[in-house]
Amino acid sequence: MFVKTTGQQIFPRTTTGWLDYVLNKGGIRHIGCHSLRHTFITTLLRKKVPVKVVAKFAGHANPNVTLSTYAHFLDEDNDEASQVMDEFLK
């Protein structure tokens, strides 16, 4: 949530407009704010930041919510780990 200096909530379309402006100026295709949230959380998990810490950044009261929401991203990492072990055991 973004707020004004007065503490009042900024209308959600305002942040979308800011993001679109920056992306257009940089010649980058449109992505939504929510996609940035997912990218941020997934990156933290892939970099092995403790789930409890990631959950706090995500605003999840329970780390299990974070894990259940992003488990499919972590499954990709499990595939990579399996490949590493296959190579090691050959």
C-alpha positions as CSV (number, residue, x, y, z in Angstrom):
1,M,0.0,0.0,0.0
2,F,1.3,3.4,-0.9
3,V,0.3,6.5,1.2
4,K,0.6,10.2,0.9
5,T,2.7,12.2,3.4
6,T,-0.6,12.9,5.2
7,G,-1.1,9.1,5.7
8,Q,-4.0,8.9,3.3
9,Q,-4.0,6.0,0.8
10,I,-3.0,6.8,-2.7
11,F,-5.5,5.7,-5.3
12,P,-4.2,2.4,-6.8
13,R,-4.2,3.6,-10.4
14,T,-1.8,6.3,-9.4
15,T,1.0,3.8,-8.8
16,T,0.1,2.0,-12.0
17,G,0.5,5.3,-13.8
18,W,3.9,5.9,-12.3
19,L,5.1,2.4,-13.2
20,D,3.8,2.7,-16.8
21,Y,5.5,6.1,-17.2
22,V,8.9,4.7,-16.0
23,L,8.5,1.5,-18.1
24,N,7.6,3.5,-21.3
25,K,10.4,5.9,-20.7
26,G,12.8,2.9,-20.5
27,G,11.3,1.1,-23.5
28,I,10.2,-1.8,-21.3
29,R,7.0,-3.7,-21.9
30,H,4.1,-3.2,-19.5
31,I,4.1,-5.2,-16.3
32,G,1.8,-4.8,-13.4
33,C,2.6,-3.8,-9.8
34,H,1.4,-7.2,-8.6
35,S,3.9,-8.9,-10.9
36,L,6.7,-6.9,-9.3
37,R,5.5,-8.2,-5.9
38,H,5.7,-11.8,-7.1
39,T,9.1,-11.3,-8.6
40,F,10.4,-9.7,-5.4
41,I,9.0,-12.5,-3.2
42,T,10.2,-15.3,-5.5
43,T,13.7,-13.7,-5.7
44,L,14.0,-13.6,-1.9
45,L,12.9,-17.3,-1.7
46,R,15.3,-18.4,-4.4
47,K,18.2,-16.5,-2.6
48,K,17.4,-18.6,0.5
49,V,16.1,-15.7,2.6
50,P,14.3,-17.4,5.5
51,V,10.6,-17.9,4.8
52,K,9.6,-16.1,8.0
53,V,11.4,-13.0,6.8
54,V,9.9,-13.2,3.3
55,A,6.4,-13.6,4.9
56,K,6.9,-10.4,6.9
57,F,7.8,-8.5,3.7
58,A,4.8,-10.0,1.9
59,G,2.5,-9.1,4.7
60,H,1.6,-12.7,5.5
61,A,0.9,-13.3,9.1
62,N,1.7,-17.0,8.7
63,P,4.8,-18.2,6.7
64,N,2.7,-21.2,5.5
65,V,0.7,-18.8,3.4
66,T,3.9,-17.6,1.7
67,L,5.0,-21.2,1.1
68,S,1.7,-22.4,-0.3
69,T,1.4,-19.4,-2.6
70,Y,5.0,-19.7,-4.0
71,A,5.6,-23.4,-3.7
72,H,5.4,-23.9,-7.5
73,F,8.4,-21.6,-7.9
74,L,10.4,-23.5,-5.3
75,D,9.5,-26.8,-7.1
76,E,11.6,-25.4,-10.1
77,D,14.5,-25.1,-7.7
78,N,14.0,-28.7,-6.6
79,D,14.3,-29.8,-10.2
80,E,17.6,-27.9,-10.5
81,A,18.9,-29.5,-7.3
82,S,18.0,-33.0,-8.6
83,Q,19.9,-32.3,-11.8
84,V,23.0,-31.3,-9.8
85,M,22.8,-34.5,-7.7
86,D,22.4,-36.6,-10.9
87,E,25.6,-35.0,-12.3
88,F,27.4,-35.6,-9.0
89,L,26.5,-39.2,-8.8
90,K,27.4,-40.1,-12.4
